[in-house]
């Protein structure tokens, strides 16, 4: 039992396998980066919808593209993802013996590199999209957009019933693998590493020296005087992509502690403290557009929906702007555009508030 306990805190002299704390720390690094950047983009979109709402609507795709650029750069240059390299780790191809291990500066072979990119970048993107789809279906089920007897509603209700069990099995798979790693029964703390055909190991002194030498050599290597236009374009593109990845990685490296601070700042445990520190007087209501003007955004009759231009049915107000629409009109618009039709403020479906009166 003492041997298993020793494996948790430190690796043996012969084995370069990192401890569970190191691998969990590098996993949590990129997990903290995404919500922090998402919060920054949301604040920008709310402060200036005209200029930054695009980044909020397409945040998942933009983040995935930047993540792809970053991870491809690190995997090909250091044989590790950004977070793994940050903690002094590298990916080792399964089957390589201690004597035949590739240096980290050589990068991963193409097969393992693209598998690693798929599990590091594509799989998290698909998971985020699936979670948003489940959330959207739950909202539709709650608001009863489709008739109860429709085939579509029966299908997604079955999907919503099965999703928690599938997600539990997925998380359980990772938990079991981590327990086996802690007990020294597995070489991978994550099943995705096994599927990619790699395992994690610590950077050796030779790896560090080679990486530093390679970086120094790249900074002073002169450009060949005679080369074809195609080679120049290829070299320029390669430098641009490498420079963008390097700038992104440098910015993340410098801001990683700031991002950890943001994660703490917006954690639920500190919300009461934040509210007391940032308490401000209630702002005045927004200045509404003049209904008597010739503005094309709003109809002249207050009972007409601004979207369908007909008398409103199932009056629904947007909490973000205060304007009233037909429920079905504004639900479909917000679900598609994530914005208020009149003001352009970033809006979600949960911001819809149905209005009830004695007449309806």
N, C-alpha and C positions, 0 to 999 in steps of 0.2 A: 504493500500500500504506500510505503514511503517513496518507492520508485515512481509511482504514478503521481504523487504530490510534487516530486522534484520536476517532473515533466511540465507541470503547470507553470512554474515560475521561471525555469531556465532550461535551455537545451544542453545536451551533453557535449563533451569536447569533440567527440567524433561526429556526431550528428549536427547538421546546421539547421535543423528544423526550428522555426520560431515558436515562442510560447503562445498560449491562447490569448493572452492579453495583447500581444503585438498584432495578431491577425484580426482580433475584434476591433482594436483601435483603428487599424487602417480601413476596415470595412465601414466604421462609423464616420470616417472623415468625409467621404463623398456623399454619404447620407445627410450630413449636416450642410454641405455646400448647396445642394439643390433648394431646400426650403428657404435658406437665407437669400439666395439670388432671386428666388420667386417673390419673396416679400419686397425686395428692393424694386423689382419691376412693377409690382402691384402699386406701390406708393407712387412711382413715377406715372403710371397710367391714370391713377386717381387725381394726381395733381395737374396733369396735362393730357387729357384723353386724345386730343387731336394729333399729338406727336408720338405718344408712347402706347396707345391702345393696341397697336399692331403687335408690339413685343409681348403684351399680355395675352392676346388671343393666340399667338403662335409660340408661346414660351416653351412648350414641350419640344417642339421641333427645333427651335433655335438652340436650346440647351443640349439636345441630342447631337446636333451637328458640331457644336463646340466640344462636347465630350468625346465625340468620335475623333476629332482632330487631335485633342489632347492625348487620348489613350493610344492612338496609333503612333504618335510621336514617341511616347515613352516606351511602348512595347518594342518598337523597332530600334530604339537607341539604348535602352537600359534593361530590356527583358523584364519589365515590370510595369504595372499601371502607375498612374500618378501617385495615388495614396500608398501603394506598396513601396515605391521608390522613396517617398517621403519618410517612411519608417525604416529604410535601409534593408528592404527585402527585394528578392528577385524571383522570377518564375523559372523553374528548372524542368526541362522536358523529361517526362517519365521514361525510365529505362536507362537514362544516362548514369553511369557510375561516377564515383567521386573523382576518378582520374580523367574521365572523358567529358566532364561537364564543360559546356560552352561558357566563355566569359560573358558577363552581363552586357558589355559593350557591343557584342556581336549581334544582339537582338534575338528575338525568337524566330524559329523557322516559320515559313509562310503558313503552313497548316495550323500550327498552334497559335500563330499570331491572329489569324482571322477567326478562329474559334474563340479566342480570348476576347476579341473585339465584340463578337456577337453576344457573348454572355455578359460583358461589362457594359455595353452601350445599348444594343438592340433589345435585349430581354427586359431591362428596367423600363425602357420606353413603352414596350408592349404592356407591361404590368401596370404602369401609370394609366395608360389608355383604357385598360380593362377595368380598373377601379373607377375611373370616371364614367365608363359605360354603365357599370353596376349602380353607381350613384344616380345617374340620369334615369335608369329604368325604375329605380325605387321611387323617384319623384313622380314619374309618370304613373306608377301604380298607386301612389298616394293621392294624386290629383284626379285619377280616373279619366284620362284623356280618351281611351278606347272603351267601347262597350264591354261589359263584363263577359259576354259570350264570345268575343272575338278570338280567333285562333292565335293572333299575335300576342294578346294579353296572357293567354294560357301558356304560351311558350316562354315568355320572359318571366312569368311567375315561377315556372319550373326551374328556369335558369337561376333566378334569385334564391330559390330554395336550395339548389345544389351548390351554389358558389361558396358559402361559408365552409362547407365540408371539404371542398377541393382546396380552398385556401388553408384550412387547418392541416390537411395532409401535406401540403407544400411546406408550410412552416415547420411541421413536425419532422419532415425529412431533413431539414437543415439542423434542427435541434439534436436529432439523433446523431448526425454526422459530427457535430461539435462535441457531443459527449464522448463519442468514440475517439476523437482527436485528443481530448483531455486525458483520457485513460491510456493513450498511447497505442490504440488499436487501429488507427488510420493515419495516413500521411496527409490527408486533406481535411481542413476544417469546414470546407464547403463542397457539396457534390458537384458544383459547376466547375471547380478546378479539375476534378476527375474527368468530367466530360470533355474538358478542353485538353486533356492529356498532359497536364503540368502539375507541379506542386510548388509550394513556397519554400524558399530558403533564405538565409541571411547573405548579404553581400560580404565577400571575402576582402582581405586587404588588397589582393591583386585586382579584384573587380574595381574597387574604389580608385586605385592608382591608375588603372587603364581608362576609366571614365573621365578622370580629371585630365589625363594626358590627351585624350581624344578631344575634349572640349577646348583645351588650350591650343591644340593643333588646328582645329577648325576655325578658331578666331584669327589665326595668322596665315592661313593658307591663301596664296595669291590666286587670282583668276587667270587661267591660260589665255595668252594673247590671241592665238589663232584658234577659232572654233566656229562651227557652222551656226546659221541662224536658229536652226532647230535645237541645237545643243544649248545655245544661249537662252532661248525661251524656256526650255526644260529646266535649265539651271536656275533661271529667275523664278519660275513657278515653285521649284523645290525650296529655294531660299525663302520665298514668301510664305509658303505653308509652314516651313520650319520656324521662321521668325514669328508667325502668328501663334504657333503652338508654344514656342518658348516664352513669348510675352504672356500668354494665357497662364502657363504653368508658373511663371515667376510671380504674376499677380496673385495666383491662388496660394503660392507658398508664403508670400508676404502677408496675405489677408487671412490665412487659415485660422490664426488665433482670434482675429476680429470676428470671423464667422462663428467660431465656437462661442464667443461672447454673445453674438446675436441669438444663437440657439438658446443660451441660458436666459437672455433678456426676454424672449417671447415664450418661454416655457410656462406651463399652467401654474407652477408653484409660485411664480413671481408676478402674476397678473395683478394681484391686489396692490403690491408695492408699486408696480408701474402706474396703475390708475391713480394712486395717491401722488406720485411724482409728476405726472403729466396731466393732472386735473385742470381743466380749462372751463370757463363759462360756456353755457350752451349757445351755439352760434345762431344768428337770426335765420328765419326761413329763406330759401332762395327766392330771388326776384323772378316771378313768373312772366312769361311772354304775354303781351296784350292781346286779349281775344278779339278786340275790335280792329286790330291791325290787319294788314293784308299778308301776314306771315304765312308762307306755304307749309310750315311745320304743324300748325294747330288749326283745327276747324273753327269757324266762327261760333257755331252752336256748342255749348258746353256739354250737351248730352251725346255728342258724336265722337266716335272713336277716332283718334288721329291716324290709325293704321288702315282700317277698312273703310273709313269715311261713312259709316252707317251708325244708327243709334246703338249705343253700347249694350252688350249682353253680358251678364255676369261681371259687373264692374270690378276691376282689379287695379290697385295702385302700385306703382313702383316705389319701394321704400328709399331708393337711392336718389330719386328726382322729384317724387310727389305727383307725377302725372298719372291720369286714369285712362285705362284702355278696356277693350273687351278681353276677357280672360284668355280665350283661345288665341287671339291675335298676338297679345304680348307674350304669352308663354312660348309660342313657336318662334317669335322674333328673338327673344332673349336666349332661348336654347341654341339658336343658330349663330347669333352675333355677340352674345355676352356683353351687351351694351344697351343703354336706354335709347329708344328710337328718337327721342327729342333732343336730349342733352349730350348723348354719346358717353355718359359716365359708365365705367365698367360695372356690370350688373350680372348677378347669378339668379337662377330660378328661385332660390330660397328668399329672394328679396321681393317676390310677388306677395301682395296682401289682398285677399278678396274682401270686397266691401258688401255688407249686408244691410238692408233697410226693410221697412214694412212693405215697400212696393215690390221688391224682388226676393 
